[in-house]
Amino acid sequence: MRFQLLALFVLCLTLVVSADVFKPKPYFELIMDRFETIFENKKYFEWNIKIKKINKTTRGIFGFAYFHVPIGNDIKFEGKVLKKQGGEYRYLPYGVKPEPICDLFANDKYIYPDMSKNSDMPADIKNNCPMQPGNYSFNGVVFLLENVPKVILPSGDFANEGIYYNAENEVIGIYRFYGQINNV
């Protein structure tokens, strides 16, 4: 179950990766198209994220997240996966139940280490929680899908919805990444 939760986190912040011949090939490709802010409480944070081409075959996450307050384990993250069916996006039974954000990052062996290399996010999240107020930039974040445990998802158009909650369990932010999954 934990591996499925981490796979969803991949869908929150992932894009197309070309497999190197010396690395295991991923079993699917995720082509990220766009990022949409649905809601952000600017008392806590704001973000401006774009999906852009890095080269002919790879897309990356660019932009920033600005924290107005310390972001620690009092903030929880929930992730949901949606698939486009009949012209609209419908929720699938995959997801990350609300989990303290620093714990989620600290225990992640598949995504966060790569994200911390291609952004201003702290590499050692255990000793840097809460994350201090300020600007955290993302400069072509690319995640290697071969690190992701196998989850069976049909090919097609998908969205990943990330929801953030404060200590009172109020929603303080919602975003969606849109893209396609192609099984390889």
C-alpha positions as CSV (number, residue, x, y, z in Angstrom):
1,M,0.0,0.0,0.0
2,R,2.8,2.4,0.9
3,F,4.4,1.8,-2.6
4,Q,1.1,2.7,-4.2
5,L,1.0,5.9,-2.2
6,L,4.5,6.8,-3.3
7,A,3.5,6.0,-6.9
8,L,0.8,8.7,-6.5
9,F,3.4,11.2,-5.3
10,V,5.2,10.5,-8.6
11,L,2.1,11.5,-10.4
12,C,2.0,14.9,-8.3
13,L,5.4,15.9,-9.6
14,T,6.5,13.8,-12.6
15,L,7.0,14.1,-16.3
16,V,8.4,12.2,-19.3
17,V,11.7,10.5,-18.8
18,S,13.9,8.9,-21.5
19,A,15.4,5.8,-20.1
20,D,19.2,5.5,-20.3
21,V,20.3,2.1,-21.8
22,F,22.3,1.5,-18.6
23,K,19.2,1.9,-16.3
24,P,16.2,-0.3,-16.0
25,K,13.4,0.8,-18.3
26,P,10.3,2.2,-16.7
27,Y,7.1,0.2,-17.3
28,F,5.2,3.4,-18.3
29,E,5.8,6.9,-19.4
30,L,4.1,9.9,-17.9
31,I,3.8,12.9,-20.2
32,M,3.0,16.0,-18.1
33,D,1.0,18.7,-20.0
34,R,0.1,21.4,-17.6
35,F,-0.3,22.5,-14.0
36,E,-3.5,24.1,-12.6
37,T,-4.0,25.9,-9.3
38,I,-7.5,25.2,-8.1
39,F,-7.1,27.0,-4.7
40,E,-4.3,28.4,-2.6
41,N,-4.5,30.1,0.7
42,K,-1.8,32.8,0.4
43,K,-1.6,33.1,4.2
44,Y,0.4,29.8,3.9
45,F,1.9,29.6,0.4
46,E,1.6,30.3,-3.2
47,W,3.0,28.7,-6.3
48,N,3.6,29.3,-9.9
49,I,4.4,26.1,-11.7
50,K,4.7,25.4,-15.4
51,I,5.6,22.3,-17.4
52,K,8.1,23.1,-20.1
53,K,10.3,21.1,-22.5
54,I,13.9,20.6,-21.4
55,N,14.8,18.9,-24.7
56,K,13.0,17.1,-27.5
57,T,12.0,14.1,-25.3
58,T,11.9,15.4,-21.8
59,R,9.6,17.8,-19.9
60,G,10.4,19.4,-16.6
61,I,8.7,21.2,-13.7
62,F,9.7,24.9,-13.6
63,G,8.6,27.7,-11.3
64,F,8.4,28.3,-7.6
65,A,6.6,27.7,-4.4
66,Y,6.7,30.6,-1.9
67,F,6.1,29.7,1.7
68,H,4.8,32.6,3.8
69,V,5.0,30.6,7.0
70,P,7.1,27.6,8.2
71,I,5.8,24.5,6.5
72,G,6.2,21.4,8.7
73,N,4.3,18.4,9.9
74,D,1.4,20.5,10.9
75,I,0.6,20.7,7.2
76,K,-0.7,17.5,5.6
77,F,-0.7,16.4,2.0
78,E,-3.4,14.2,0.3
79,G,-3.1,13.0,-3.3
80,K,-5.7,11.7,-5.6
81,V,-5.5,10.2,-9.1
82,L,-8.2,11.0,-11.7
83,K,-8.6,9.4,-15.2
84,K,-10.4,11.1,-18.0
85,Q,-13.5,9.1,-19.0
86,G,-16.4,10.2,-21.1
87,G,-14.9,13.7,-21.4
88,E,-14.6,14.3,-17.7
89,Y,-12.1,13.4,-15.0
90,R,-13.2,10.8,-12.4
91,Y,-11.4,9.8,-9.2
92,L,-9.7,6.4,-9.1
93,P,-9.2,4.3,-6.0
94,Y,-5.5,5.3,-5.8
95,G,-4.2,8.0,-3.5
96,V,-2.2,9.2,-0.6
97,K,-4.2,9.6,2.6
98,P,-3.5,12.9,4.4
99,E,0.1,12.5,5.7
100,P,2.3,15.1,7.5
101,I,4.4,16.7,4.7
102,C,7.8,16.4,6.2
103,D,7.2,12.7,7.1
104,L,6.0,12.0,3.6
105,F,9.2,13.6,2.1
106,A,11.6,12.1,4.6
107,N,10.3,8.5,4.1
108,D,10.1,8.8,0.3
109,K,12.9,6.8,-1.4
110,Y,11.6,7.3,-5.0
111,I,10.8,10.9,-5.7
112,Y,12.0,13.4,-3.1
113,P,15.7,12.7,-3.4
114,D,15.5,13.6,-7.1
115,M,13.3,16.6,-6.5
116,S,15.7,18.0,-3.9
117,K,18.5,17.8,-6.4
118,N,16.6,19.9,-9.0
119,S,15.1,22.5,-6.7
120,D,15.7,24.6,-3.7
121,M,13.9,22.1,-1.4
122,P,16.1,20.9,1.4
123,A,17.9,17.6,0.7
124,D,17.9,16.6,4.4
125,I,14.3,17.2,5.2
126,K,14.5,15.4,8.6
127,N,16.8,18.2,9.9
128,N,15.1,21.0,7.9
129,C,11.5,20.6,9.1
130,P,9.7,22.9,9.2
131,M,10.8,24.3,5.9
132,Q,11.4,28.0,6.5
133,P,9.4,30.8,4.8
134,G,10.9,31.8,1.5
135,N,11.1,31.0,-2.2
136,Y,11.7,27.5,-3.4
137,S,12.4,27.3,-7.1
138,F,12.0,24.3,-9.4
139,N,14.4,24.3,-12.3
140,G,13.5,21.5,-14.6
141,V,12.6,18.9,-12.1
142,V,12.6,15.5,-13.8
143,F,11.8,12.3,-12.0
144,L,13.2,8.9,-13.1
145,L,10.2,6.6,-13.5
146,E,12.2,3.4,-13.2
147,N,12.4,4.2,-9.5
148,V,8.6,3.8,-9.1
149,P,7.1,0.6,-7.9
150,K,4.7,-1.0,-10.5
151,V,1.2,0.2,-10.2
152,I,-1.4,-0.9,-12.8
153,L,-2.9,2.1,-14.5
154,P,-4.5,2.0,-18.0
155,S,-3.1,4.2,-20.7
156,G,-4.9,7.5,-21.2
157,D,-5.4,11.0,-19.9
158,F,-4.9,11.5,-16.2
159,A,-4.8,14.2,-13.5
160,N,-3.1,14.2,-10.1
161,E,-4.8,16.3,-7.5
162,G,-2.7,17.4,-4.5
163,I,-4.6,18.8,-1.5
164,Y,-2.9,20.5,1.5
165,Y,-4.5,20.8,5.0
166,N,-3.6,22.9,8.0
167,A,-3.5,21.7,11.6
168,E,-7.3,22.4,11.9
169,N,-7.8,20.1,8.8
170,E,-8.9,23.1,6.7
171,V,-8.0,22.9,3.0
172,I,-5.3,25.5,2.3
173,G,-4.3,24.5,-1.2
174,I,-5.3,22.4,-4.2
175,Y,-3.6,21.8,-7.5
176,R,-3.8,19.5,-10.4
177,F,-1.2,18.2,-12.8
178,Y,-2.6,16.9,-16.1
179,G,-1.0,14.5,-18.5
180,Q,-1.0,11.1,-20.2
181,I,0.2,7.7,-19.1
182,N,1.4,5.3,-21.8
183,N,2.3,1.7,-20.8
184,V,5.5,0.6,-22.4
